Amino acid sequence: MFTGIISGMGRIESIAPTPETDSVILHISAPSHTRDLEPGGSIAVNGVCLTATSISGDTLSLDVMGETLNHTTIGALAAGESINLERCVKAGGRLDGHVVQGHVDGVGHLLEHESLGAWDRFRFQVPYGLAKYVAKKGSIAIDGVSLTVTEVSDAHQNEQWFEVGIIPTTLRETTLGQREPGSAVNLEVDVMAKYAERLASFNTTESSAS
């Protein structure tokens, strides 16, 4: 489990396709993130929970399967790009953001970015199927960054969007400050909203069957 509080930025060193499979091996530089990390340990890269397969100094190798490449922005990364990093939270540690699983629900795109002085307003397009899980004043993870939703589109609009406010510190210390309109981002909605929908669907089924 993660909290969406980015602990630092790393860099993509290389991406090596795995022969005869649809997966790749991601080699990243992760300064200050490898201490006490063992092979098999988890680290979130732009909000995607990945498993370290080998560690050498500040460099990590991570296996990324085709499912992850097809449903996140990991497949579009290139050598030299900056990435958001977060180690999994320790049991009993502070939950400063919100519960983030590192299981990306979909990819959105930055529509607008407006500087308002003390903070910046970002508007993101969200896939229609995910929009129902995004609520005003609720939590969302964008490229692994825990943020509070400040505004949402009307439920009847064809193009769904939401807005967040981002302070200068977050812009400096995460990759969100590098995003331009049109940029793709990983989105993870609040897991509690998904569980609530699942529970409600069973209640409806049980009522119909009785």
N, C-alpha and C positions, 0 to 999 in steps of 0.2 A: 504494500500500500504506500501511496505517496500523499503529499499535502498540497502540491501545486506551488510550493515556495522554491523557486529556482535557486540552487546553491552555487551556480557558476555557469560560465559558458565554456564549451569545448570547441573542437574543430574537426571536420572530416579530413582524415589523412588520405584514405583511398576506399574504393568500393570494388570488391572483387567478386565477379559472378562465380557461382559454384557449378562446375562442369556437370552437365546432364540433369540439372535440377532448375527449379524456378526461384531459387534462393540466392542470397548474396552474403558475403562476409564484409561487415562494416568495420573499418579500422579507424579509431578516433583517438584524438589527443584529449585527455580529460584531467588537466592539472588539478591536484588536491582532491580528486575523487576516487583514487585507487587505494588509499590507505585502508587496510583491513578488508578490502573487497577480494573475495576469493572466486575462482572459477565456479560458475553456477549461480553467482550472486546477481541481483537485479539492479538495473540503473535505468532511469527514464531519459530517453533522448527525444527532445521536442514532444514530450508527453507520451511517448510510446515506451512501454515497459519491455526492455530487452535483457537478455541473459549474457553475462560476460563469459566467453569461452576461453580466453587467454589474456594474461595481463603481463606487461613488461614496462616497468617504470610507470610513466603517466599515460601509456598507450594501452588501449583496450581493443580486443577483437570481439565482435558480436555477430552471431548468426541471425539473419533476417529472412523469414520464410516468405513465399509468394503471397500468401494471404495478407500479410502485413504490408508488403510492397504495393499491393493492389488497392488497399483501403486506407492508406495514410500517405503523408507527403514524404516518407522515408525514401521511396523509390525515385523521387525527383531530386534528391540531394546530390551535390557534386563536391569533389575534392576542394578543400579550402573554405567551405562554408562554415559559418558559426552555428552552433547548436546549443539549445538549452539542456542543462543537466540537473538531475536530482537523484540522490540516493534514496532508497526506500527508508521509510521512517522506522525508528527503533520502537519496540514495545515500550510504552510508558513515556514516549517522547511527546513534545508539544505538537498539537495539531493547529498550526498557525493559519493555514489556508482552509481547505475543506477536504473531504475524503475523495482522493483521486486514485483510480485503479491502474491507470496507465493503459487502459483498454479504449483506444480511440473509437468513437462512434461514427465519425464521418469527417469529411474535408469541407471547409468553408473557404470563402475568399473575402479579402478586405475590399470594401466598397468605398469608404470615405475615411479620411484622417484629417482632423481639424485641431490645430493647436489653440488652446484657450488660456495660455499663460501658466497657471499653476498646475494644470493637468491637460491631457489631450483626449479628445473624443474619437473613438474608433467605431465605425459601423461595419459589421461583417454579414455577408450573406450566409445563411444556414440552409442546408438541405431541407426540403419541405417536411420530410418524415421525422426530422429531429426537432423541428421548431416547437412542437407541442411540449417538449421537455424543458424549454428555455423560458423562464419566468422573470419578470421584473423584480429586482432585488434578490434574485436567486444566484447560485454559483455556477460557473462554467470554467473549464480549463481550456485555454487557447495555447497551442504548442507547449502544453505542460504548465502554463502559468495560471494560477488560481485568480479569478477575477469575479467581480460582482456585476451583474447585468443591470444597466441603468435604464434601458428602454427596449421595447420589442415592437415588432410590426403587428398590425391587426391580423387576427387569425384568418380572415377571408382574403388576404392579399395573395396573389400568385407567387410573388417573390418574397420569401421570408427573410427577415434580418433581425439583428439585435445590436445594441450598442453597449460599450463599456467605457469607463473613464480610467485612464492610466496615468499615474504620476511619473515625474521625470526620473526618479530612481529606478523604477521598473523598466522604463524605456532604455536607460543606460545599461542596466545589468542583465537584460534578456535580449533575445533577438527581435522582440516586437518593435523595438526602435528602428530596426532596419527594414521593416515591411513597408512596401509601397502598394497603392491600390492595384488590385488584380492578384496580389500574392496569395498563394494557397496556405492554409493553416490547418493543423489538426484540432479537432473539437472533441471534447469529452463532456457530455452533459452530466448533471447531477444523478448519481446512481440511485438515490432515493426516489426520484421521479419515475425511473424505469421499473423499480420494484413495485411502486404504488400502482402503476398501470397493469402490471402482471397480476397482482393480487385482485384488482378490480375485475379483470377479465374472468377470473375463476369464480368470483361472486356472481357475475352475470350468468355464467354457464350453469352454476348450481341452482340459481333461481329458476332458470328455464327448464331444468331437469326435474324440479320438484312439483 
